[in-house]
């Protein structure tokens, strides 16, 4: 059973527009809430940042050499110092990816943020904190379970990808890349899970079932969502951090502290919301 769907038709002029236009119009109209959500996402997830830092320091030295030539970043004068700086920047990159993608996050809080984005999409948002409180209070148990699921599956996928990539063989590279793809697929699943969580009364196992089905039956559109995630959570932060200048570092901090995370998560909410409206909204036997 879908709850909280009243008020969707309150802005007919916006509703008549295409999904892309509605996305930008509603996002811009609620820009203050979007920025507040982004900054509070970082603050509320400080425990997750610490854990993501541990995972990054553990897996980055193992996986990174398979994708970049470390020697090309080494200054022959500074030597080890340059290597240390490189891995520190890669660790920050890893933390940003794990946190922004919700693979490692404080699940109950993420349920609150998902409610904020859902209310913005449906034009039912009264205030940021009222939406956040509703999502947190209603779904904290499911959010906690989803968080644990992410904390279990993510290290397994990272371990498997690093293991096979370090075979240094064509077969190992192919299998390792399959696990890399699975990591990004799991990012989509986790984001769908939080949106389903605040949009339906489904039990958690059915939520995951639907999230996986979305990825499988809508592979084409999900590939587009995958590219958005890959661009904003992987390519852009990698470029900004690997440029290793104070300017690009400042741009990175500003973008991912106030803008990018909320907009990408809102995009995922709109994308998943469309799938829910089509495939789940009429399910009256959710329990």
N, C-alpha and C positions, 0 to 999 in steps of 0.2 A: 504494500500500500504506500503510495507516495504522499508525503505530507508537506505542508508549507507551500502550496502552489498557488495560493490566492494572490491576486494583484498583478498577474502576469500581463494582463491586457491594459494596464493603466496608462501606457504611452502608446497609443495606436500608431502615431506617426513614426515612432522608432521601430515598432514591431513590423510595420509594412516594409521596412528596408531589408536588405540582404543580411545574412549572418555576419559577414565581415564588417559591414557598416555598423550593425548593432554592437558588435564587439568593441570597436573603437569609440563609438558614441557613448555607450554605457561606461566604458573604462575611463574615458576622459571626464565625463560628468562626475564620476566618483574618484577623481584623481587623488584627493586628499586621503580618502579611505584606502586607496591602493597603496600610497606611499606609507601610510601608517601601518598597514598590514605587512609591508615589506620590512620596515625597520623593526617592528615588534616580533616578526618572524625570527629575525636574527637574535634579538634579545632573549626571547622565550626559549630559544633553542641552544643556549649556551652549554648546557650539559651535553647535547647532541654534538655540538662543535668540538668539545673535548674528546668525545668518543670517535668522531669522524677523523680528528687529528691523529689519534692513535692508529686507526685503520690505515690512514694515508701514509704515515711513517712506516707502517709495516709492509704495505703492498707496493707503494710507489717505487722504492729502489729495486723491486723485483720485476715489475711490469714495464716501467718506463723505458729501460734500455732496449726493449723490443720494438719501440716506436720512434725513438729519437737517438741520434748519435751523440752521446754525452761528451765525447772528445771535442766536438765542434763548438761546445759552449765553454771549454776550459781555456782560461787565459794562461799561457805558458809561464807568466811571471808569478801569478797568485797560486796556480796549481790547485791544491786541495781546497783552498778557500772558495774558489769558483765552483767546484763540484758541490760543496756544502751549500752554497747559495742557490745553485740550481735545484737541488733536491728540496730545499726549503720552499722555493717557489712552487715546485711541483706538488709538495705537500699541501700548500694553500689551495692550489688548483683542485686537488683531490677532496679537500674539505668542502670547498664551494660546490663541487659536483654532487657529493654524497648528500649534503644538506639541502641544496636547492631542489634536487630531484626527489626529495622525501624518502630516499632509501634509508637514511639515518636522520631521524627527527623525533621530537617529542610528540607521539601520536595523538594524545588528547588535545594538545594545543593545535595540531594540524587539523583536527576535526573542526575546531573553532574557526580557523582561517578558511576552511572549505565552506563553512556555512556563510561566512562573509561574502565569498566570491559567488556562491549560489544565489544569495539574496540580491547582490548587485546585478547578476544576470537576469533574474526574474523581476527586477525592479520592485522588490519587497523590502529593501533595506531601510530600516528606521534609523539606526545608528551603528557605527562600527562595533561598539562594545555590546550592544544588545544582541546583534547577530553572533558575535564571537561567543558570548555567554551561552546562547542557545545551543550552538554547535558543541561546545565543550561539555555542558551539563547533560545533554541528551545522548552524546555519543562517546563519552570518555572511555567506557569499557571497550568498545569496538576499536577506538583509536589506540588504546594501549595494546590490544591484541595485534592490530595491524603494525604497530611499531615493533613489537617482538618478532613478527613474521619478517619484517624487513631486516632486522638485526641478525636473524638466523640465515636467511637466504643470500643476502648481499655478500658476506664474507666467503660463503661457499662458492659463489660465482666468481668473485675476485681470485680466490685460491685456485679454482679450476683454470681460469684464463691464464693466470701467471704460470701455472704448472705446465700447461701445454705450449705456451709461447716460448718457454725456456728450453723446450726440446731442441730448438734451432733446426727444425726439419720442416719440409713442406707440409707433411701431415699434421705435425704439431701446430704449425702456424694456422692452418685451416681450422682445426678444432678449437684453438685458442680464440680465433676471431668469431667462431660460432658462439662461444661463451660471452664475448664482448657484446655481440648482438643481443644475446639473452639478457644481459645487464640492462641494455636500453629498453628492451621489451618489458622487463620487470619495472622499469621506471614508469612506463605507461600504465601498467597494471596497478601499481601503487597509487598513482594519481587518480585513476578511475575508481579505485577502492574508496578513497576519501570522499569523492564526489557522490558515489553511490550511497555511502554511509549517511550523508546528510540529506540525501534526496529520497531515500526509500526506507522502509522498515524491514528490509531483508536481514536475515541472519548473516553472520560474517562469512560462513562458508559459501553461502549463495552469492554474497557480494563478490568474493574472489572468483567464483565460477562465472558470474556475469562479466567481470572485468577481463578474464582470460578469453571468454567468448567474443567480446568486443574486438580484442586484438586479432583474433583468428578470422572472424567473418567480415571484418572491415579492414582487411590488411592494407588495401590501397590508401584510404584516408589515414589509417594509423601510421603508414609510412611517411605521410606528410607531417603528422604530429611528431613522429620520430625525428624528422629533419629539423623541425623547430627546436626541439629539445637539444639535438646535437649541436645546432648552431649557437644557441644562447647559453647552454650549460657546458659546452665542450670547446668549440672552435674559438669563440670570442674571448672567454676568460683565458684560454691557453695563449692566444696571441698577446693579450694585454699583459699577462704575467711574464711570458717569455721575452717580451721586449725589454724587460728589466730596466725601465726608466721610472723616475719619480712621477712623471706625467701619466704614463699608462697605468702605473700602480694606483695613482689617485683616481683615475677614471674608473678603474676596476672597483675600487672601494665604494665610490659613489653609486655606480650603476647597480651593483649587487647588494648594496645596503638599502637603497631607496626605490629602485625602479624595476629591474629585470625580473627578479624572482616573483613578485606579485603579478606582473603582466603575463609571464609564462604560465604561472599556476592558474590565473584567470582564463587564459586561453585554453588550458586543459579542462577547466570547469565548463566552459562553453562547448568545447568539443564533446566531452563526455555527456554533458547535459542534453545535447542533441540526440545522442545515442539512447540515453535513458528515456527521453520523450517518445522515441520511436519504438523501442523494444521493451521497456520496463514499465512505463507509466500506466499502462492498462492492466498490469498484473495485480489483481485483487487478492491473490493468494500468496502474498509475499512470505508469510510466516509458515 
